[in-house]
Amino acid sequence: MSSAVKQEFFRWIGGLDSAKLTDIERKLLNLLVTNFDTLAPLTTLKGSNNRASKLNELIQKHHATLSNEFPDILSHQTDKSEKFDRITELKIGPFRGFTTSEAFAFDKKYTFMYGPNGSGKSSFCEGLEYALLGGIEEADAKRIVISVHPETISF
């Protein structure tokens, strides 16, 4: 996993308002910061060696000892590049499961995705990953060439 991804993750954490976070959210952030290098290269594919399974294992192992203080990420930040607080809209398509351009608005604190198999949840996540990181980790790991026109995914 590239260090740019790690730096962007830490920049995102730095932009959070710690006063608005619950104890559980701060504990989860501490777990993610501490174990970023372990979790980042894992995939989301089904199986016992995926990111969700490892995260569950880490929560079970460390839940009693996790700090509920906001994580100290200043030592991880190396540059002063532009920060953004949130994504307000994402347009995807045509891309993978999206045959036409679709716009998604993010006007709430949290966004939950649900739907039956084949409804586009994974395509949405891969479009978001491509927009943010310029590639799709699982496709890269499987040596699948992704050809996307820049205008098909935008913020």
JOPEHU-V30759 format. One record per backbone hydrogen bond with DSSP energy under -0.5 kcal/mol. CO is the residue of the C=O (numbers start at 1). NH is the residue of the N-H. Records with the same first field share a line. If there is no record, write none. Layout:
CO: NH / NH
//
This chain:
2: 6
3: 7
4: 8
5: 9
6: 10
7: 11
8: 12
9: 13
10: 14
11: 15
12: 15
13: 16
16: 18
17: 20
18: 21
22: 26
23: 27
24: 28
25: 29
26: 30
27: 31
28: 32
29: 33
30: 34
31: 35
33: 36
35: 38 / 39
36: 40
39: 42
43: 51
47: 50
49: 43
50: 54
51: 55
52: 56
53: 57
54: 58
55: 59
56: 60
57: 61
58: 62
59: 63
62: 65 / 66
71: 73
73: 76 / 77
74: 77
86: 88
88: 106
90: 104
91: 154
92: 102
95: 98
97: 99
98: 94 / 95
102: 92
104: 90
105: 107
116: 119
120: 124
121: 125
122: 126
123: 127
124: 128
125: 129
126: 130
127: 131
128: 132
129: 133 / 135
130: 134
135: 137
136: 140
137: 141
138: 142
139: 144
140: 143
143: 145
145: 147
146: 148
149: 152
150: 153
152: 93
154: 91
//
